[in-house]
Amino acid sequence: MRTSTKVIRVGAVVPAGLAGSFVAVIGPGFLPDAGLVLAFLGTLVVSLVLACGRLEAPATRLFGFARGLSPGQHAVLEPTLALVEKLGLAPGRVLVRLTDTDGLPATPIGRDTVIVEPWLVQNLYQRRLVTADAATAIGHAVASQRMGPYRFDLVARLWAFPRTLVFITIRQIARIFSWVPAGELAWHLRIVMGVIAVYQGFQTGGNPTLGVATGVLVAISYIAPAADRRWRAVVERDADRILAQRGLSEPLIQFVRWRLGAASMERAHRIRAAAATKALTSQRVDAARADQAFRGLGRAAHDGSNGMLCSTPRLAARIEQTCERTR
C-alpha cells in the first residue's frame, strides 16, 4: 500500500511542481536572465535544506498560514495531546491556523507538524466538543502523516507555491463573480480553451511554445487534482483503520457523519469493519495466551516432583482463574 501511495502522490506532486515552476518563470519575467538563474538556484538550495528536515518550523508557518499555540490554546489542548500521546499518535509540533477554513479540523504538514483550525480549539474550550473528538481529529492527521510520503511535503509545497497562489486568486475571483451566469460551467470547460490555445500556437504568427505550455497547464489542472484526491482517499482509508484499531472508531464515525452526511455510509461501514477485525484479533490472541498458560500449568502438575504434587490444589486454583478470565 505504501508503494502505491507514493506512486499516486508523484502523479499529484510532479504536475503541480511543473505548473508552479512555469508560473514562477512567467511571473518575474521582467527580471534579467541572471535574476531568473539566481531565483532558481535559491529555490533549489532552499528545497535541499527542507528535504534534509531543516527550517521546518518557519516553513510550516509560511505554507500553512499558521502560528504557534498561545498559552491559553495550549492549556485547552493539553488533555487532548495527552490522550493522543497515550495512543501513540502524538504530533511533533502543533500549530493553529491564522483563519478558519472549510477544510479538516486538523491537517498534517511537513514531517511531524499538525495544523488545527481555530474553531476546533474554541469548540473544545466551550465544551461543544469533548477530548475524544479533538483527539480523533489530531490522531487522524498524524496517522495520515505516517501513512503518506510526507518526507518531501514541504519541498513539493515550495515548488507548487506559485501555482497555489494563482489557484487561490482564481477561486476568490470566482466566488466574487459567482452570480455571473454559466461562470462555473466555463471553468469546467477550460479544456476547450486549452485546445484552442494549442491550435493557435501552431498557426501563422503564433508561438508554438506558448501554445503547448498553455495546453499543458490546462491538462495539469485536471490531472493534479484528480491524482491528489485519489492519494488522499488511499491515505484516509489507512488512517481510518489505524484510529479504529486504537479504539477511536465511534468518535471517528460521528465526525464522518457530521462532515459527509448521507455520503458517509460506506466509510462508516469500513471503520466499523476495521474495529471489529481488531477486536476479533485481540480475542484470538487472548484465547491463545490463555490456552498456552493452561497447557503449561497442566504439564507442571503432571511432570512435577512430590513437592509440586503437594501444590496441585494451588495449580488447580490458578487453572480455574485462567478459565474464568477466558470466558
Backbone bond lengths (Angstrom), bond angles and torsions (degrees), N, CA, C in turn:
res aa  C-N    CA-C-N  psi(-1)  N-CA   C-N-CA  omega(-1)  CA-C   N-CA-C  phi
1 M - - - 1.465 - - 1.520 111.25 -
2 R 1.349 117.57 -37.19 1.448 120.38 179.84 1.528 111.26 -62.47
3 T 1.348 115.88 -40.96 1.457 119.04 -179.07 1.522 110.70 -63.32
4 S 1.318 116.78 -47.15 1.462 119.71 -179.99 1.519 110.74 -63.69
5 T 1.337 117.38 -35.74 1.457 120.23 177.65 1.519 111.16 -62.55
6 K 1.325 116.63 -42.18 1.462 119.86 179.46 1.527 111.07 -65.88
7 V 1.316 116.61 -39.79 1.463 119.58 -179.94 1.525 110.28 -64.04
8 I 1.326 116.93 -43.29 1.461 120.84 179.21 1.526 110.15 -64.62
9 R 1.331 115.95 -39.46 1.458 119.64 -179.96 1.523 111.26 -64.74
10 V 1.327 117.19 -37.20 1.462 120.31 177.55 1.524 110.18 -61.36
11 G 1.337 116.41 -37.87 1.456 120.15 178.60 1.511 113.43 -64.62
12 A 1.336 117.68 -21.20 1.459 120.92 177.47 1.516 112.33 -95.32
13 V 1.333 116.63 -35.43 1.461 120.59 -173.61 1.523 111.89 -78.95
14 V 1.332 117.37 -45.78 1.462 120.35 -175.29 1.529 112.01 -61.73
15 P 1.341 120.04 -49.12 1.476 118.16 177.55 1.523 112.85 -61.49
16 A 1.343 117.30 -39.11 1.463 119.73 179.34 1.523 110.72 -65.32
17 G 1.335 116.65 -38.59 1.457 119.93 177.63 1.515 112.25 -65.50
18 L 1.328 116.31 -41.47 1.466 119.47 177.18 1.523 111.64 -63.66
19 A 1.316 115.83 -42.88 1.468 119.07 178.66 1.519 111.09 -64.18
20 G 1.331 116.87 -40.50 1.457 119.74 177.99 1.517 112.19 -64.13
21 S 1.334 116.61 -39.20 1.462 120.12 178.34 1.528 110.75 -64.85
22 F 1.339 116.21 -40.29 1.463 120.04 179.57 1.522 110.98 -64.68
23 V 1.326 116.35 -43.55 1.465 120.10 178.34 1.519 110.65 -64.39
24 A 1.340 116.96 -38.55 1.460 120.36 179.63 1.521 111.38 -65.31
25 V 1.318 117.18 -36.29 1.464 119.99 178.87 1.520 110.54 -69.50
26 I 1.336 116.70 -39.96 1.467 119.87 -179.88 1.528 111.02 -71.16
27 G 1.346 115.85 -38.80 1.465 119.70 -176.34 1.514 113.75 -59.52
28 P 1.340 118.84 -61.07 1.477 119.23 178.89 1.520 112.31 -86.91
29 G 1.321 117.00 39.78 1.457 119.79 -178.59 1.512 113.51 -64.71
30 F 1.362 117.30 -17.18 1.458 119.68 178.41 1.523 111.98 -73.35
31 L 1.344 117.42 -14.24 1.458 119.81 179.95 1.522 110.22 -71.60
32 P 1.315 117.19 151.39 1.474 119.23 174.33 1.525 110.33 -68.75
33 D 1.305 115.79 169.77 1.461 119.82 -177.64 1.520 111.61 -58.86
34 A 1.328 116.86 -38.94 1.464 119.81 178.61 1.530 110.85 -63.23
35 G 1.331 116.93 -36.72 1.459 119.99 178.54 1.519 111.90 -65.14
36 L 1.330 117.06 -40.77 1.463 119.88 177.77 1.521 111.04 -64.77
37 V 1.337 116.42 -39.91 1.462 119.99 179.11 1.520 110.82 -64.47
38 L 1.337 116.63 -43.54 1.459 119.94 179.13 1.527 111.37 -64.78
39 A 1.334 117.05 -39.30 1.464 120.19 178.11 1.527 110.82 -63.92
40 F 1.334 116.06 -41.28 1.461 119.41 178.57 1.526 111.02 -65.68
41 L 1.326 117.26 -44.38 1.460 120.13 179.86 1.531 111.37 -65.12
42 G 1.341 116.22 -38.44 1.460 119.10 177.22 1.521 112.11 -63.04
43 T 1.329 115.98 -42.28 1.467 119.82 176.88 1.519 111.47 -63.43
44 L 1.323 116.24 -39.25 1.461 120.00 179.20 1.528 111.40 -65.10
45 V 1.335 117.27 -41.12 1.466 120.45 178.72 1.533 110.99 -64.69
46 V 1.327 116.18 -44.92 1.466 119.58 178.36 1.533 110.40 -62.37
47 S 1.330 117.63 -37.28 1.466 120.72 178.25 1.521 110.88 -62.98
48 L 1.320 117.45 -42.65 1.465 120.28 178.54 1.523 111.31 -63.76
49 V 1.326 116.45 -39.20 1.466 119.92 178.33 1.528 110.53 -63.99
50 L 1.347 116.55 -44.60 1.464 120.12 179.11 1.523 111.33 -66.07
51 A 1.334 117.25 -36.37 1.461 120.25 179.06 1.524 111.59 -64.78
52 C 1.323 117.13 -27.60 1.470 121.39 178.08 1.528 112.24 -83.82
53 G 1.312 117.83 1.10 1.460 120.82 178.04 1.514 114.53 88.50
54 R 1.318 117.90 9.92 1.455 121.47 179.93 1.533 110.87 -92.92
55 L 1.337 114.88 158.05 1.469 122.18 176.36 1.531 112.59 57.21
56 E 1.333 116.89 27.18 1.468 118.46 -178.37 1.521 111.57 -70.75
57 A 1.335 117.41 -35.83 1.471 119.84 -177.69 1.524 111.88 -60.53
58 P 1.335 120.04 -53.56 1.473 117.94 178.29 1.521 113.14 -68.95
59 A 1.339 117.29 -31.73 1.464 119.44 -179.37 1.522 111.29 -67.03
60 T 1.318 118.15 -40.02 1.470 120.29 178.64 1.522 111.28 -66.44
61 R 1.319 116.87 -34.21 1.466 119.16 176.54 1.526 110.97 -67.80
62 L 1.331 116.55 -37.91 1.458 120.07 -178.33 1.524 111.44 -71.81
63 F 1.331 117.06 -52.48 1.457 120.62 -175.96 1.524 112.57 -75.26
64 G 1.327 117.54 -24.96 1.461 120.47 179.93 1.507 114.00 -95.67
65 F 1.361 117.54 -1.55 1.462 121.73 -176.96 1.527 109.77 49.68
66 A 1.343 115.39 53.26 1.458 121.24 -173.12 1.522 110.11 -134.25
67 R 1.324 115.05 172.18 1.466 122.73 177.10 1.529 107.99 -142.19
68 G 1.323 114.54 173.13 1.458 119.27 178.84 1.518 112.10 -72.03
69 L 1.317 116.32 163.12 1.460 121.47 178.91 1.518 110.42 -72.30
70 S 1.323 116.01 138.97 1.456 120.70 172.10 1.526 108.86 -76.38
71 P 1.344 118.02 164.03 1.480 118.83 179.11 1.526 113.20 -56.38
72 G 1.334 116.84 -39.67 1.460 118.96 178.92 1.516 112.46 -66.51
73 Q 1.327 117.47 -42.29 1.466 121.10 178.77 1.532 110.64 -65.49
74 H 1.329 116.41 -39.02 1.462 118.92 178.68 1.525 110.84 -65.00
75 A 1.336 117.46 -37.50 1.459 120.75 178.34 1.528 111.17 -65.37
76 V 1.340 116.79 -38.43 1.462 120.18 179.11 1.527 110.64 -67.27
77 L 1.334 117.47 -39.25 1.462 121.44 -177.49 1.523 113.30 -84.85
78 E 1.319 118.84 -5.50 1.463 120.40 -175.08 1.533 113.03 -59.81
79 P 1.356 120.33 -46.41 1.476 118.51 176.44 1.523 112.83 -61.94
80 T 1.322 116.60 -36.39 1.466 120.31 178.60 1.523 110.97 -65.06
81 L 1.314 116.73 -45.09 1.462 120.39 179.65 1.525 111.13 -65.42
82 A 1.331 116.55 -34.06 1.467 118.98 176.39 1.526 111.07 -66.23
83 L 1.326 117.11 -37.32 1.461 120.27 179.71 1.523 111.30 -68.74
84 V 1.326 118.26 -45.15 1.467 119.83 -179.50 1.525 110.79 -67.65
85 E 1.329 116.95 -30.38 1.465 119.09 175.54 1.523 110.75 -68.07
86 K 1.320 116.54 -37.53 1.460 120.56 177.12 1.520 111.19 -64.67
87 L 1.324 116.82 -33.12 1.459 121.41 179.30 1.524 112.94 -85.05
88 G 1.317 117.23 -1.43 1.453 120.46 -179.87 1.514 114.03 78.20
89 L 1.344 117.54 25.46 1.463 122.13 -178.45 1.524 110.94 -126.63
90 A 1.325 117.02 34.62 1.454 120.48 -177.82 1.526 110.65 -78.24
91 P 1.334 118.15 132.61 1.474 120.20 176.08 1.520 110.69 -78.33
92 G 1.325 115.90 155.31 1.450 119.57 177.40 1.520 112.53 -72.99
93 R 1.328 117.38 -32.11 1.461 122.38 -178.08 1.517 108.53 -149.71
94 V 1.334 116.33 139.53 1.465 121.60 178.82 1.526 108.25 -120.99
95 L 1.326 115.83 126.51 1.458 122.91 176.02 1.519 109.08 -118.82
96 V 1.309 116.54 162.94 1.457 121.74 175.97 1.519 108.37 -118.99
97 R 1.328 116.83 136.05 1.454 121.06 -177.97 1.530 110.35 -70.23
98 L 1.304 115.32 149.81 1.462 120.10 -176.77 1.526 111.70 -67.08
99 T 1.343 117.09 -39.72 1.459 121.40 178.79 1.525 109.13 -133.45
100 D 1.315 115.32 153.28 1.466 119.98 178.52 1.522 110.38 -67.31
101 T 1.334 115.68 145.43 1.456 122.34 175.74 1.520 109.10 -127.39
102 D 1.308 115.32 175.91 1.465 120.58 179.06 1.524 112.29 -89.28
103 G 1.325 117.32 8.01 1.450 120.51 -176.28 1.517 113.10 -83.60
104 L 1.323 115.53 -161.85 1.454 122.12 -179.92 1.525 110.51 -67.46
105 P 1.337 118.47 154.10 1.478 120.21 179.82 1.522 112.99 -65.93
106 A 1.325 117.82 -25.40 1.461 121.97 177.07 1.523 108.06 -139.59
107 T 1.329 116.93 130.48 1.460 122.13 -174.83 1.518 109.82 -126.62
108 P 1.322 118.52 132.26 1.467 119.65 176.54 1.518 111.16 -79.40
109 I 1.301 115.77 148.70 1.450 122.02 176.54 1.520 108.11 -151.44
110 G 1.303 116.62 141.08 1.455 119.58 -179.21 1.516 112.02 70.76
111 R 1.336 115.89 -151.90 1.463 120.79 -176.21 1.519 112.94 -87.98
112 D 1.339 117.48 -38.60 1.462 119.17 -174.96 1.526 112.64 -146.56
113 T 1.326 117.68 27.73 1.463 121.55 -178.10 1.521 109.93 -111.74
114 V 1.331 115.53 141.47 1.459 122.57 177.16 1.524 108.05 -125.74
115 I 1.333 115.66 132.10 1.460 122.16 177.84 1.520 108.72 -105.15
116 V 1.322 117.35 124.07 1.461 121.78 179.00 1.526 108.51 -103.73
117 E 1.306 114.77 151.57 1.459 120.84 178.16 1.529 109.77 -80.34
118 P 1.332 118.15 146.40 1.470 119.63 179.14 1.524 113.31 -58.67
119 W 1.339 117.39 -34.81 1.460 118.65 -177.76 1.528 111.54 -67.43
120 L 1.330 118.34 -25.62 1.462 120.30 176.92 1.528 110.30 -65.15
121 V 1.326 116.84 -45.26 1.461 120.58 179.25 1.531 110.43 -66.98
122 Q 1.331 116.86 -40.69 1.467 120.08 -179.56 1.522 111.56 -64.49
123 N 1.328 117.48 -45.63 1.469 120.24 179.21 1.517 111.54 -66.46
124 L 1.327 116.87 -33.07 1.462 119.57 176.73 1.526 110.13 -67.96
125 Y 1.314 117.45 -39.05 1.461 121.03 178.52 1.527 111.03 -68.04
126 Q 1.335 117.60 -38.40 1.457 121.72 -179.91 1.523 113.07 -83.47
127 R 1.345 116.49 5.78 1.467 123.46 176.69 1.530 113.13 63.89
128 R 1.326 115.96 23.64 1.457 118.86 170.63 1.526 110.79 -79.73
129 L 1.304 116.06 -19.78 1.453 123.35 173.61 1.518 109.05 -123.92
130 V 1.304 116.66 148.22 1.464 121.52 177.31 1.527 108.83 -98.77
131 T 1.309 115.77 172.39 1.465 120.95 -176.93 1.519 111.43 -61.03
132 A 1.336 116.72 -37.56 1.465 119.93 -179.08 1.526 111.40 -64.08
133 D 1.334 116.86 -35.26 1.468 119.63 179.02 1.529 110.97 -65.57
134 A 1.331 116.26 -47.80 1.463 119.33 179.04 1.528 111.03 -65.74
135 A 1.333 116.95 -38.15 1.462 120.02 178.07 1.521 111.19 -64.38
136 T 1.328 117.15 -35.03 1.460 120.61 176.99 1.522 111.10 -63.73
137 A 1.332 116.68 -43.36 1.466 120.09 -179.70 1.528 111.53 -64.98
138 I 1.337 116.91 -47.80 1.459 120.33 -178.90 1.523 110.74 -69.81
139 G 1.335 117.13 -41.23 1.465 120.33 178.64 1.519 112.77 -63.33
140 H 1.327 116.83 -36.21 1.466 120.04 177.66 1.524 110.65 -67.23
141 A 1.331 116.98 -37.89 1.466 119.86 176.79 1.523 111.12 -64.48
142 V 1.332 117.42 -41.50 1.462 120.72 179.36 1.529 110.67 -67.37
143 A 1.341 116.82 -41.50 1.462 119.80 177.77 1.522 111.23 -62.69
144 S 1.331 116.96 -40.65 1.465 120.14 176.51 1.522 110.74 -62.99
145 Q 1.312 115.64 -38.35 1.464 120.22 179.91 1.520 111.44 -65.04
146 R 1.321 116.93 -35.40 1.460 120.40 -179.34 1.518 111.83 -77.90
147 M 1.311 117.32 -31.97 1.457 119.98 -179.11 1.523 112.17 -81.05
148 G 1.321 117.06 -34.42 1.451 120.49 -178.32 1.518 111.60 -88.63
149 P 1.327 118.25 153.74 1.471 121.78 179.26 1.521 111.17 -76.85
150 Y 1.332 117.56 82.46 1.455 122.49 -175.43 1.527 112.94 -95.16
151 R 1.319 118.15 7.57 1.455 119.54 -177.02 1.525 111.65 -61.27
152 F 1.338 116.32 -39.69 1.466 120.69 -178.86 1.525 110.91 -108.49
153 D 1.330 116.23 29.76 1.457 120.14 -177.66 1.523 111.33 -64.01
154 L 1.320 116.93 -45.31 1.460 119.93 -178.20 1.524 111.55 -68.11
155 V 1.323 117.15 -33.82 1.468 120.06 176.55 1.519 110.18 -63.67
156 A 1.323 115.98 -44.38 1.464 119.66 178.37 1.522 111.23 -62.94
157 R 1.335 116.53 -39.81 1.465 119.91 178.63 1.531 111.11 -65.22
158 L 1.324 116.48 -35.71 1.460 119.91 179.88 1.519 110.98 -63.84
159 W 1.336 117.40 -47.74 1.465 120.38 -178.34 1.524 112.13 -70.67
160 A 1.322 116.81 -27.94 1.468 120.00 -179.99 1.530 112.33 -93.34
161 F 1.332 117.54 1.19 1.466 120.47 -175.37 1.535 112.73 -59.75
162 P 1.342 120.61 -44.68 1.479 118.94 177.05 1.522 112.39 -59.44
163 R 1.322 116.83 -41.74 1.469 119.46 178.24 1.526 110.19 -64.49
164 T 1.326 117.29 -38.08 1.458 120.50 179.61 1.522 111.12 -63.56
165 L 1.327 116.70 -42.02 1.464 119.83 178.21 1.527 111.26 -62.76
166 V 1.336 116.14 -42.04 1.467 119.50 178.22 1.520 110.32 -63.75
167 F 1.335 116.26 -41.94 1.466 120.30 -179.70 1.520 110.87 -63.55
168 I 1.343 117.37 -43.11 1.465 120.30 179.23 1.524 110.55 -63.67
169 T 1.335 116.36 -41.13 1.468 119.85 178.94 1.527 111.30 -62.30
170 I 1.336 115.90 -45.53 1.465 119.84 179.99 1.524 111.08 -63.49
171 R 1.337 115.96 -39.74 1.461 119.29 -179.40 1.525 111.17 -65.56
172 Q 1.334 116.98 -40.93 1.461 119.09 178.46 1.526 111.44 -65.93
173 I 1.338 116.50 -40.08 1.469 119.54 177.11 1.525 110.42 -63.27
174 A 1.336 116.14 -40.26 1.468 119.59 178.56 1.519 111.69 -62.99
175 R 1.336 117.19 -37.08 1.464 119.73 177.69 1.524 111.28 -67.31
176 I 1.337 115.93 -38.90 1.467 118.99 -179.59 1.529 110.93 -65.49
177 F 1.344 115.68 -40.58 1.470 119.94 -177.89 1.527 111.58 -103.44
178 S 1.334 116.43 31.81 1.461 119.80 179.27 1.525 112.48 -66.28
179 W 1.328 116.23 -17.90 1.466 119.17 -179.98 1.525 111.92 -76.22
180 V 1.341 117.38 -13.81 1.461 119.93 -179.08 1.528 109.40 -67.94
181 P 1.323 119.12 128.58 1.474 120.52 -179.43 1.529 111.60 -62.09
182 A 1.313 116.13 139.94 1.463 124.31 175.22 1.530 112.62 63.90
183 G 1.354 117.37 18.24 1.460 119.11 178.37 1.517 112.11 -65.76
184 E 1.318 117.13 -44.97 1.472 120.80 178.85 1.523 110.90 -66.48
185 L 1.329 117.22 -37.21 1.469 120.27 178.39 1.526 110.83 -62.77
186 A 1.336 116.75 -37.45 1.463 119.84 179.28 1.521 111.47 -64.33
187 W 1.338 116.48 -35.69 1.469 119.21 178.27 1.516 110.93 -68.05
188 H 1.314 117.49 -40.47 1.459 120.57 179.91 1.529 111.78 -69.22
189 L 1.321 117.72 -24.22 1.463 121.64 179.38 1.531 111.72 -98.30
190 R 1.311 117.34 24.91 1.471 120.39 -179.33 1.526 111.90 -65.52
191 I 1.329 117.45 -18.51 1.457 119.27 177.78 1.524 110.72 -62.70
192 V 1.333 116.96 -29.86 1.463 120.36 177.38 1.520 109.77 -64.50
193 M 1.337 117.09 -42.44 1.459 120.70 177.96 1.525 110.79 -64.19
194 G 1.331 116.80 -35.61 1.463 119.72 177.91 1.514 111.80 -65.00
195 V 1.325 117.03 -43.30 1.468 120.60 178.72 1.521 110.51 -63.73
196 I 1.337 116.91 -40.79 1.467 120.22 179.11 1.530 110.76 -64.56
197 A 1.349 116.88 -39.95 1.464 120.48 -179.52 1.525 110.74 -64.71
198 V 1.331 116.76 -41.34 1.471 119.82 178.37 1.527 110.41 -65.64
199 Y 1.323 116.76 -40.89 1.466 120.70 -179.63 1.530 110.61 -64.39
200 Q 1.314 117.46 -45.03 1.469 120.29 -178.92 1.524 111.60 -68.15
201 G 1.350 116.53 -28.61 1.454 119.03 179.93 1.515 113.10 -64.34
202 F 1.341 117.70 -27.64 1.456 122.05 -178.83 1.529 112.79 -98.27
203 Q 1.320 116.59 5.70 1.457 119.74 175.87 1.532 110.26 -84.68
204 T 1.317 116.43 170.71 1.463 121.49 -179.62 1.522 110.01 -62.15
205 G 1.323 115.85 127.14 1.460 121.03 -178.31 1.511 113.97 84.62
206 G 1.321 117.82 -3.08 1.457 121.18 179.85 1.512 112.25 -85.23
207 N 1.329 115.82 172.17 1.466 123.00 179.25 1.523 108.02 -114.78
208 P 1.331 117.44 102.66 1.477 118.88 -177.57 1.524 112.95 -59.30
209 T 1.338 116.79 -38.30 1.471 119.41 -178.92 1.520 111.09 -62.51
210 L 1.324 116.79 -46.42 1.451 120.74 179.23 1.529 111.56 -65.10
211 G 1.333 116.84 -38.68 1.460 119.78 178.97 1.509 112.34 -64.86
212 V 1.336 116.27 -44.65 1.468 120.21 178.96 1.524 110.51 -65.71
213 A 1.332 116.12 -41.61 1.470 119.45 -179.95 1.526 110.76 -62.31
214 T 1.332 116.88 -40.85 1.460 119.65 177.66 1.521 111.19 -64.04
215 G 1.336 116.73 -41.99 1.457 119.87 177.18 1.516 112.45 -62.84
216 V 1.339 116.15 -38.77 1.468 119.80 178.30 1.522 110.91 -65.05
217 L 1.331 117.13 -41.32 1.463 120.25 177.95 1.523 111.65 -61.38
218 V 1.321 115.84 -42.02 1.464 119.09 178.64 1.530 110.53 -64.61
219 A 1.341 116.48 -41.17 1.468 119.57 177.98 1.523 111.11 -63.96
220 I 1.335 116.92 -39.18 1.462 120.44 179.21 1.526 110.69 -65.09
221 S 1.335 116.80 -33.61 1.464 119.25 178.86 1.516 112.44 -63.68
222 Y 1.331 117.87 -17.93 1.465 122.15 173.73 1.527 111.40 -95.19
223 I 1.331 117.00 -43.65 1.465 121.39 -171.97 1.524 111.69 -71.34
224 A 1.349 116.46 -49.94 1.465 120.33 -174.68 1.534 112.57 -61.04
225 P 1.338 120.38 -48.01 1.470 118.50 178.26 1.525 113.25 -63.79
226 A 1.341 117.58 -36.73 1.462 119.64 179.27 1.530 111.07 -65.25
227 A 1.351 116.99 -44.83 1.459 120.02 177.86 1.522 111.05 -65.06
228 D 1.328 116.87 -37.55 1.459 119.75 179.29 1.517 111.03 -66.31
229 R 1.322 118.48 -40.25 1.472 120.75 177.71 1.522 110.75 -64.69
230 R 1.325 116.76 -40.31 1.466 120.15 178.51 1.518 110.74 -64.28
231 W 1.326 116.86 -42.94 1.456 120.87 179.65 1.529 110.99 -63.39
232 R 1.313 117.00 -44.40 1.455 120.41 179.90 1.520 111.57 -65.03
233 A 1.327 117.63 -33.58 1.465 120.31 177.90 1.531 111.08 -66.05
234 V 1.328 116.89 -41.64 1.471 120.51 179.11 1.525 110.59 -65.55
235 V 1.329 117.01 -46.67 1.467 120.71 179.47 1.519 110.63 -64.81
236 E 1.322 117.54 -38.46 1.460 121.66 179.08 1.523 111.19 -61.41
237 R 1.321 116.84 -42.01 1.458 120.56 179.56 1.528 111.10 -63.32
238 D 1.328 117.38 -43.40 1.458 120.34 179.56 1.528 111.43 -68.38
239 A 1.324 117.32 -37.77 1.459 120.49 178.26 1.528 110.89 -67.38
240 D 1.319 117.78 -38.23 1.465 120.82 175.30 1.527 110.90 -59.46
241 R 1.311 115.90 -41.69 1.470 119.70 179.96 1.528 110.76 -64.18
242 I 1.323 117.60 -40.98 1.463 120.66 -179.67 1.528 110.66 -64.20
243 L 1.330 117.34 -44.92 1.456 119.81 -179.77 1.522 111.68 -66.71
244 A 1.330 117.33 -37.62 1.460 120.04 177.67 1.524 110.80 -63.29
245 Q 1.311 117.42 -37.47 1.458 121.06 178.71 1.517 112.82 -73.48
246 R 1.332 117.27 -20.47 1.465 120.76 177.97 1.522 112.54 -90.79
247 G 1.327 118.18 3.15 1.453 121.14 176.33 1.518 115.54 91.91
248 L 1.325 118.69 15.88 1.464 122.30 -179.71 1.525 111.64 -110.92
249 S 1.311 116.53 30.49 1.463 119.47 -176.86 1.528 112.15 -67.69
250 E 1.329 117.84 -43.69 1.465 120.32 -177.05 1.524 112.67 -66.03
251 P 1.351 120.32 -48.55 1.479 118.00 175.26 1.521 112.86 -60.56
252 L 1.329 116.99 -34.32 1.466 119.62 179.01 1.523 110.64 -67.39
253 I 1.316 117.71 -41.28 1.467 121.03 178.52 1.527 110.42 -64.16
254 Q 1.321 117.18 -40.60 1.467 119.86 177.82 1.524 111.07 -62.78
255 F 1.337 116.35 -41.20 1.464 119.42 178.06 1.527 111.26 -64.35
256 V 1.325 116.58 -42.40 1.461 120.74 -179.63 1.525 110.47 -63.57
257 R 1.320 117.01 -41.93 1.470 120.32 178.24 1.524 110.94 -63.37
258 W 1.320 116.48 -41.11 1.461 119.72 -179.12 1.522 110.84 -67.19
259 R 1.318 118.06 -36.58 1.454 120.63 -174.86 1.524 112.66 -84.64
260 L 1.331 117.34 -39.62 1.465 120.65 -172.86 1.524 113.58 -104.60
261 G 1.315 117.85 -15.82 1.459 119.53 179.98 1.519 112.07 66.86
262 A 1.343 115.70 -133.36 1.454 120.38 -177.93 1.526 112.71 -66.61
263 A 1.330 117.27 -21.45 1.464 120.71 -179.99 1.527 113.16 -75.48
264 S 1.325 117.31 0.69 1.464 120.84 -176.09 1.517 113.07 -92.02
265 M 1.314 119.59 1.83 1.463 120.90 -173.19 1.524 112.50 -60.82
266 E 1.320 116.96 -47.48 1.460 119.70 -177.37 1.525 111.22 -66.19
267 R 1.312 116.45 -41.58 1.464 119.01 -179.83 1.517 111.08 -67.16
268 A 1.339 117.47 -40.87 1.467 120.18 177.85 1.525 110.76 -62.88
269 H 1.320 116.74 -39.97 1.470 120.16 177.41 1.523 110.84 -62.48
270 R 1.324 116.48 -40.34 1.456 121.27 179.16 1.537 111.15 -63.82
271 I 1.326 116.57 -39.96 1.465 120.71 179.58 1.520 110.60 -66.49
272 R 1.333 116.89 -44.32 1.459 120.04 178.36 1.528 111.25 -62.37
273 A 1.318 116.89 -40.69 1.460 120.19 178.82 1.527 111.26 -62.55
274 A 1.334 116.97 -40.38 1.464 120.05 178.47 1.522 110.91 -65.79
275 A 1.351 117.43 -40.54 1.462 120.40 178.20 1.521 111.19 -65.64
276 A 1.350 117.09 -40.82 1.458 120.24 178.81 1.530 111.50 -65.36
277 T 1.312 117.05 -39.53 1.468 120.46 177.95 1.518 110.59 -63.17
278 K 1.325 117.38 -41.40 1.461 120.96 178.12 1.518 110.93 -64.16
279 A 1.346 117.11 -42.99 1.464 120.37 179.49 1.527 110.95 -63.60
280 L 1.347 116.80 -42.35 1.456 120.09 179.47 1.525 111.00 -64.72
281 T 1.308 116.82 -39.65 1.461 120.35 178.38 1.528 111.00 -64.22
282 S 1.335 116.95 -40.76 1.461 120.51 178.93 1.517 110.89 -64.75
283 Q 1.341 116.96 -40.05 1.461 119.74 178.14 1.522 111.59 -63.55
284 R 1.310 116.49 -40.85 1.461 119.60 178.82 1.521 111.61 -65.77
285 V 1.318 116.69 -39.21 1.474 119.94 178.32 1.524 110.11 -65.13
286 D 1.344 116.81 -43.92 1.470 119.90 178.79 1.525 111.11 -63.07
287 A 1.326 116.08 -41.09 1.464 119.25 179.26 1.524 111.22 -65.07
288 A 1.331 116.81 -39.84 1.463 119.72 178.71 1.518 111.36 -65.86
289 R 1.312 117.79 -39.77 1.458 120.68 177.67 1.525 111.24 -66.09
290 A 1.319 116.75 -41.42 1.462 120.00 178.68 1.528 110.79 -64.44
291 D 1.337 115.70 -41.37 1.462 118.83 178.79 1.520 111.16 -65.24
292 Q 1.317 116.98 -38.70 1.457 120.00 177.96 1.525 110.82 -65.40
293 A 1.345 116.55 -41.79 1.461 119.60 177.67 1.520 111.38 -64.74
294 F 1.327 117.09 -39.17 1.461 121.23 179.07 1.527 111.27 -62.60
295 R 1.332 116.02 -44.19 1.464 119.42 179.22 1.514 111.79 -66.54
296 G 1.357 116.39 -37.12 1.457 119.07 178.48 1.513 111.94 -65.18
297 L 1.325 117.58 -40.02 1.455 120.27 177.63 1.520 111.65 -68.13
298 G 1.331 115.64 -35.75 1.470 118.92 178.59 1.514 111.63 -65.67
299 R 1.350 116.60 -42.28 1.461 119.27 178.42 1.528 111.48 -65.47
300 A 1.332 116.00 -36.85 1.466 119.16 178.58 1.516 111.07 -64.91
301 A 1.327 117.33 -38.89 1.466 120.63 179.49 1.524 111.69 -71.01
302 H 1.345 116.58 -31.77 1.452 120.17 -176.89 1.519 112.31 -82.03
303 D 1.321 116.91 -38.22 1.461 120.71 -174.88 1.514 112.96 -100.51
304 G 1.286 118.79 5.66 1.453 120.97 -175.05 1.521 112.39 -73.98
305 S 1.322 115.58 165.86 1.472 122.42 177.11 1.514 109.00 -81.58
306 N 1.371 115.55 -171.08 1.459 118.44 -179.76 1.516 111.07 -64.00
307 G 1.349 114.67 -38.17 1.461 117.27 176.89 1.503 111.81 -61.92
308 M 1.330 116.69 -39.74 1.455 120.06 178.41 1.509 111.13 -68.19
309 L 1.326 117.10 -37.24 1.457 119.66 179.60 1.520 111.00 -66.35
310 C 1.320 115.79 -32.17 1.457 117.87 177.40 1.527 111.56 -65.05
311 S 1.325 115.86 -24.18 1.467 118.95 -179.65 1.520 112.35 -96.96
312 T 1.343 116.56 15.51 1.457 119.83 179.61 1.522 112.90 -57.26
313 P 1.324 121.45 -41.62 1.467 119.79 176.67 1.536 112.63 -57.84
314 R 1.327 115.93 -36.56 1.462 118.47 177.88 1.527 110.46 -66.33
315 L 1.343 117.02 -40.84 1.446 120.95 177.34 1.522 111.29 -63.75
316 A 1.305 115.37 -39.42 1.465 119.31 179.14 1.522 110.82 -62.61
317 A 1.341 115.50 -38.59 1.467 118.50 178.47 1.521 110.80 -65.30
318 R 1.347 117.37 -40.24 1.471 120.33 178.53 1.524 111.02 -65.26
319 I 1.329 115.94 -39.15 1.471 119.59 177.45 1.516 110.89 -62.94
320 E 1.344 115.31 -40.80 1.457 118.97 179.90 1.528 111.09 -65.30
321 Q 1.327 117.17 -39.28 1.461 120.00 177.21 1.528 111.24 -63.99
322 T 1.322 117.58 -40.86 1.457 121.42 178.57 1.520 111.39 -61.92
323 C 1.338 115.53 -42.76 1.477 119.67 179.21 1.528 110.25 -64.54
324 E 1.342 118.53 -37.73 1.441 120.88 179.93 1.528 111.44 -65.25
325 R 1.343 115.97 -37.77 1.468 118.87 179.96 1.518 112.46 -68.18
326 T 1.315 117.23 -30.86 1.456 120.41 -178.09 1.519 113.21 -84.82
327 R 1.299 119.22 -7.79 1.463 120.35 -179.71 1.514 110.74 -78.60
